[in-house]
Amino acid sequence: MVSLVWIAAGILGYWVLLQLIADRGWLPDYVGLQGPVTTLHTQRGKAVLNRLAQYRRFWRAWANVGVGVALVVMIGSFVMLVLVGITAVLSPQPTAVNQPRNVLVIPGVNDFLPLSVAPEIIFGLLVALVVHEGGHGLLCRVEDIEISSMGLATFSIIPIGAFVEPDEESQRAASRGPKTRMFAAGVTNNFVITILAFALLFGPVAGAISVAPGAAVGGALPGSGAQAADIGEGDRITALNGQAIESNDDLGDALANVSEREVTVEIDGEDERTVERSLLVNGVTETGPLNVSTGDTITAVNGTPLYTQSGLESALADREVATFTVDDGDEQYQTTGPAGSLARISEGGPLAENGATPGNNVVIVAIDGERVVTTDDLSTAVDRHSVGDTVSVALYDDGERVTHEVELAEGSDGTPVVGVRIAPGVSGVTVSDFGIQLYPAGQYLAVLGGDGGGGLPGALEGLAGTFIGKTLLVLFLPFATISLGAVFPYNFAGFKGPIANFYEVGGALGAVDGLGFLVANVLFWIGWINIQVGFFNCIPAFPLDGGHILRTSTEAVVSRLPIEGSYQLTKTVTTTVGLTMLLSFFVVLFAPQLLA
């Protein structure tokens, strides 16, 4: 909120200053003011465009390809926006993406675009606007359409548009083909710039970046020992009790093998800190049997004091029902219930077919006599068997212990399953004895084409193995927590701030400190913004390029039909499509908040 106030104050001050200069006649003729929007007009680019326009056959072929791409994107954007609008009405789920401020590509105002990447975003936006309008201008000259003016529009100092103003009379005189190619040229250039930027990013640039050694800390849990030791976002834990830590997994393994309550950790290979561990509850499934809340601390099981995850699992190894002592910060209390893997019985699964009630929440405590304490234990116990094997499943259903003999079915990934949807942790409760959230640095790097050391789920790994797949994933990274939160728990806006500490740059890009990250960030945002500008301008609604292409394309089709009133039919089609897109846009933006 504070940053938004400062931005608004800066824009107001900028506008007042320019208005005072204009009132005194000091503003050059090529600068125009429309409120806080400043337009810079020039004729200088015409000579360059005229020279490039000499290669008419190439540019027409180039634009013809762009027309085909634009038509495909137009149809896709229309269908997608209408379907998303319908979904927003039928299943309204307000998210940060639906907030009106997040439609604006303004760092610091948009929740997903931090101020730290403002220079890269502004530069990427400037590139997108220049190549877009440059495409229009070039095809104007190729098709002998005169240009009245060209230039750049800014909102305060932020570029919001470049413009090429074709001469109205000359544009009206042009036939449909030249006009269609001229309107498609801008988005064609945007898509080509996206391909070039991402080809460099996914190739040599990301290839020069590697994950730095250590466990990457995305943040410390409130009330945890890590927070008390001043460990937080951007820190790398490089050693624990003198043992080197090379990755996130190493930290978990090292903690599991240390029984002492206090551990000494090394931060960034330099500073040492002592962390006092305790069993902090960091997640609770509401349907679980235990009366605990996020932020509580489990201090004992059946009277035995505990402070580590391994100690908790050991204490429950021979107890299917246990009494937990919990400290909520104000008082200590006890809660008793079955300890195992919290699960919901799936319709049509092996357990449901053998007498378990579909939809019931149960706690699985053993598979063929093998004790199940956590969800991981359940997966391990089931994986020891094969599809078709008959196993004994012991579980607590509404407080009663029952046993089912089930034949393991085949899951979607080919592994054996008992037919349940499982919750994480012990009886739906997850705890952390150290108190940090790890940042999966390797997964983000893998999406960008670097060597992230694996870790992506099968489907995403396959998607990230192709150029188009990488491009699709990159489009979601700035708001990954909403769209891909299960795999990417943090939004990624580039190698900026504390996040940069998780990576290293080698080769020529590593010779100058910060150069590799700067190049990667610039390419990331040039590609990201250009494809967004291209998609946006392909929306089939006026005054966007898609609206003009829709009109000329509709005219071309209608003119071949043996009917009268072709102009009216064209107008009806374009108006209907445009209003449908506008309505869908407002439904997506406001319906979730109004209907939820």
WOJO-V157332 format. One line per field, one symbol per residue. ss: DSSP state (H for helix, E for strand, C for the rest). phi: phi as a letter, one per 30 degrees, with the letter a starting at -180 (. if undefined). burial: b if it has 24 or more other C-alpha atoms within 12 Angstrom, else e. A space follows every 10 residues. Layout:
# WOJO-V157332
ss: ???
phi: ???
burial: ???
This chain:
# WOJO-V157332
ss: CHHHHHHHHH HHHHHHHHHH HHHCCCCCCC EEEECCEEEE EECCHHHHHH HHCCCHHHHH HHHHHHHHHH HHHHHHHHHH HHHHHHHHHH CCCCCHHHCH HHHCCCECCE CCCCHHHHHH HHHHHHHHHH HHHHHHHHHH HHCCCCEEEE EEEEECCEEE EEEEEECHHH HHHCCHHHHH HHHHHHHHHH HHHHHHHHHH HHHHHHHCEE ECCCEEEEEE CCCCHHHHCC CCCCCEEEEE CCEECCCHHH HHHHHHCCCC CEEEEEECCC EEEEEECCEE EEEECCCCCC CCCCCCEEEE ECCEECCCHH HHHHHHCCCC EEEEEEECCC CEEEEEEECC EEEEECCCCH HHHCCCCCCC EEEEEEECCE ECCCHHHHHH HHHCCCCCCE EEEEEEECCE EEEEEEECEE CCCCCEECCE EECCCECCEE EECCCEEECC HHHHHHHCCC CCCCCCCHHH HHHCCCHHHH HHHHHHHCCH HHHCCCCCCC CCCCCCHHHH HHEEECHHHH CCCCHHHHHH HHHHHHHHHH HHHHHHHCCC CCCCHHHHHH HHHHHHHHCC CCCCCHHHHH HHHHHHHHHH HHHHHHHHHH HHHHHC
phi: .ddddddddd dddddddddd dddciddedd ccbbidcccc cacddddddd ddddcddddd dedddddddd dddedddddd dddddddddd bdbdbdddde dddddbejcd dcbdddcedd dddddddddd dddddddddd ddchcdcdaa lbcbciccdc acbbcddedd ddddddeedd dddddddddd dddedddddd ddcdddddcb dddjcdcdlc deiddddddi caejdcdcab hicdccadde ddddddcccd dcbcccchib dcbcccdadd dcabdedddc cbbejdbdca bhiddbbbdd dddddcecbd bbcccbccjc acbbbcadca cdbcdddide dddcjddejd cbcdcabhid dccbdddddd ddddccejdc bcccacchic dbbbcbcdcc ddciddbcjb cccdichicc bbccjbcdcd edddddddjd dciijdeedd dddddbddde dddddcedbd ddcbddccdb dcckdbhddd ddbbcciddd dceidddddd dddedddddd dddddddddd bdcdeeddde ddddeddddc ddbcidddde dddddddddd dddddddddc eeddcd
burial: eeeeeeeeee eeebbeebbe eeeeeeeeee bbbeebbbbb bbeebbeebb eebeeeeebb ebbbebbbbb bebbbebbee bbebbeebbe eebeeebbbb eeeebbbbbb bbbbbebbbb bbbbbbbbbb bbbbbbbbbb bbbbbbbbbb bbbbbbbbbb bbbbbbeeee beebebbbbb bbbbbbbbbb bbbbbebbbb bbbbbbbbbb bbbbbbbbbb bbbbbbbebb bbbbbbbbbb beebbbbbee bbebbbebeb bebbbbbbbe eebbbbbbbb bbbbbeebbb bbbbbbbbbb bbeeebbbbb bbbebbbebb bbbbbbbeee eeebbbbbbb bbbbbbeebb bbebebeeeb bbbbbbbbeb bbbbbbbbbe bbeebeeeee bbbbbbbeee eebbbbbbbe eeeeebbbbb bbbbbbbbbb bbbbbbbbbb bbbbbbbbbb bbbebbeeeb beebbebeeb bbbbbbbbbb eeebeebbbb bbbbbbeebb bbbbbeeeee eeeeebbbbb bbbbbbbbbb bbbbbbbbbb bbebbbbbbb bbbbbeebee eeeeeeeeeb bebbeebbeb bbebbbbbbb bbeeee
